[in-house]
Every structure is written in C-alpha cells, then in structure tokens.
Amino acid sequence: MSKVNKKKALIIGGVIAIILFIAFIILFVFPAFNNNKFGDRLDGIDEHKISSSSINEMKDELQNQEGVENVSFSDEGGRVLSFIITVDPNLDVETAKGYSSIVLDGISKKNRDYYDIQFSITTEEDSDVYPVIGYKSKNEKEMVF
C-alpha cells in the first residue's frame, strides 16, 4: 500500500470513528440527562388524570367504614396509586379486604386499565393477621391479596 493510500485510509477511519463517537453521545449520553426520572413509563398520563376530589371522596368513604382508623394516599411511583388503610386490629380481615372495592369503584375503567393500584391494610398494634397487601395490575381485572 502506498503512502497516499495509507493516508486516505487513516483519514477515512478517523472520520468514521468520530461519527460513531458523536452518534454514541447523542443516542446514549444525552437521554441520561432527561429531567423525567420515570423515562417513558408516564407517556399518556395527561389523558388519565384522577382528580384530587375523587381521591378525597374515596378516602372519606373509606374513613367512614367500620373499623377504619386512618386512610392515606400516595402516587409517588407515577402509575401506581397506593392507599394505606389503618384499621382496628379486631376487624375481620375479609371485611377489610372488601373495602378495596370502594377504591376500584371510585376509579373509572379507563383509569383502572392505566394505573396499578396498591391497597395496604395495617394496624397500629401488633396483629397476627395484619398487615395485608392487595395489588391490582393495570392488566388485571381484580385485586389480588
């Protein structure tokens, strides 16, 4: 190979290496600086908003049930709605599990198919029965405890 061909091969190889390096930066490094910590998991969440008044209605209805001492709500995970119910330790566990229907009925079918719903039942005191956790995946119809 002549000196001219070696020089051309080095220049072409260098240009290809620079193009690959720039492509790597654009594809893998820049997306890491995206401000959304959930990535694309929350795409479409604007069409599935649940109003704070709906959440408050569900919390109030739960709070009015027999044996319920406290109700809290969190949606920190973006697509996971988490209800934590503190109950009297003497409350029958099946009755407490039945309270999950209040949450499921309070959320439209469209939103039940978008969000995962977590329903935690606990007590302030030690209990052989509690805590109990129920979960409904967006892909499932019923809550599983």
C-alpha positions in Angstrom: 0.0 0.0 0.0 1.4 3.4 -0.9 1.8 6.3 1.4 -1.1 8.1 -0.3 -3.5 5.2 0.3 -2.4 4.8 3.9 -3.0 8.5 4.5 -6.5 8.3 2.9 -7.3 5.1 4.9 -6.3 6.8 8.2 -8.4 9.9 7.4 -11.5 7.9 6.4 -11.0 5.6 9.5 -10.7 8.7 11.7 -13.8 10.3 10.3 -15.8 7.1 10.7 -14.6 6.9 14.4 -15.6 10.5 15.0 -19.1 9.9 13.5 -19.6 6.8 15.6 -18.5 8.6 18.8 -20.9 11.5 18.1 -23.7 9.0 17.4 -23.0 7.2 20.7 -23.1 10.5 22.6 -26.4 11.6 21.0 -28.1 8.2 21.5 -26.9 7.2 24.9 -25.5 10.1 26.9 -28.0 12.9 26.2 -31.1 10.9 27.1 -29.5 10.2 30.5 -29.9 13.9 31.3 -33.6 13.9 30.7 -35.5 15.5 33.5 -38.2 12.8 33.7 -37.0 10.2 36.3 -39.6 7.8 35.1 -38.5 7.6 31.5 -41.3 7.0 29.1 -43.4 5.0 31.6 -45.6 8.0 32.1 -46.5 8.6 28.5 -50.2 9.3 28.2 -50.7 10.2 31.9 -52.3 13.5 31.0 -55.2 11.7 29.5 -55.6 9.6 32.7 -55.7 12.2 35.5 -57.5 11.4 38.6 -58.8 14.5 40.4 -57.9 15.2 44.0 -61.6 15.5 44.7 -62.1 11.9 43.5 -59.2 10.7 45.7 -60.6 12.7 48.7 -64.1 11.1 48.1 -62.6 7.6 48.2 -60.6 8.4 51.3 -63.6 9.9 53.0 -65.8 6.8 52.1 -63.0 4.5 53.4 -62.7 6.6 56.6 -66.4 6.2 57.3 -66.2 2.3 57.2 -66.4 0.3 60.3 -63.0 -0.3 61.9 -61.1 2.1 59.7 -58.9 4.5 61.8 -56.9 6.3 59.1 -56.5 6.4 55.3 -53.6 7.8 53.3 -52.9 8.1 49.6 -49.8 8.3 47.5 -49.0 8.2 43.8 -45.2 8.7 44.1 -44.5 6.0 41.6 -46.3 7.8 38.8 -48.5 4.9 37.6 -49.0 3.3 41.0 -51.9 4.5 43.2 -51.2 3.5 46.8 -53.8 3.5 49.5 -52.8 2.7 53.1 -55.6 1.9 55.4 -55.0 1.7 59.2 -57.7 -0.5 60.8 -58.7 -1.7 64.2 -56.8 -5.0 64.9 -60.0 -6.8 65.7 -61.6 -6.0 62.3 -62.2 -9.2 60.3 -59.6 -9.4 57.5 -62.2 -10.3 54.8 -64.2 -7.2 55.7 -61.0 -5.0 55.4 -60.2 -6.6 52.1 -63.7 -5.8 50.9 -63.0 -2.1 51.4 -60.8 -2.3 48.3 -63.9 -2.3 46.2 -64.5 1.3 47.3 -61.2 2.3 45.6 -61.8 0.2 42.5 -65.4 1.5 42.1 -64.1 5.1 42.6 -61.7 4.9 39.6 -63.1 4.8 36.1 -62.5 1.7 34.0 -60.2 3.7 31.7 -58.0 4.7 34.6 -58.1 1.2 36.2 -56.6 -0.1 33.0 -53.9 2.5 33.1 -52.8 2.5 36.8 -51.6 -0.2 39.1 -53.4 0.0 42.4 -51.9 -1.0 45.7 -54.1 -1.4 48.8 -52.2 -1.9 52.1 -54.1 -2.7 55.3 -52.3 -2.4 58.6 -52.8 -1.7 62.3 -51.1 0.4 64.9 -50.9 -2.6 67.2 -49.2 -6.0 66.7 -51.5 -8.4 64.9 -51.4 -12.0 63.7 -53.5 -11.1 60.7 -52.2 -7.6 59.6 -50.5 -6.2 57.5 -52.3 -7.4 54.4 -51.4 -6.0 50.9 -53.6 -6.2 47.8 -52.4 -5.3 44.3 -54.2 -4.8 41.1 -52.1 -4.6 38.0 -53.3 -2.4 35.1 -53.5 -5.7 33.1 -55.8 -7.5 35.6 -59.5 -7.1 36.4 -59.4 -7.9 40.2 -57.3 -7.1 43.2 -55.2 -9.9 44.5 -54.3 -10.1 48.2 
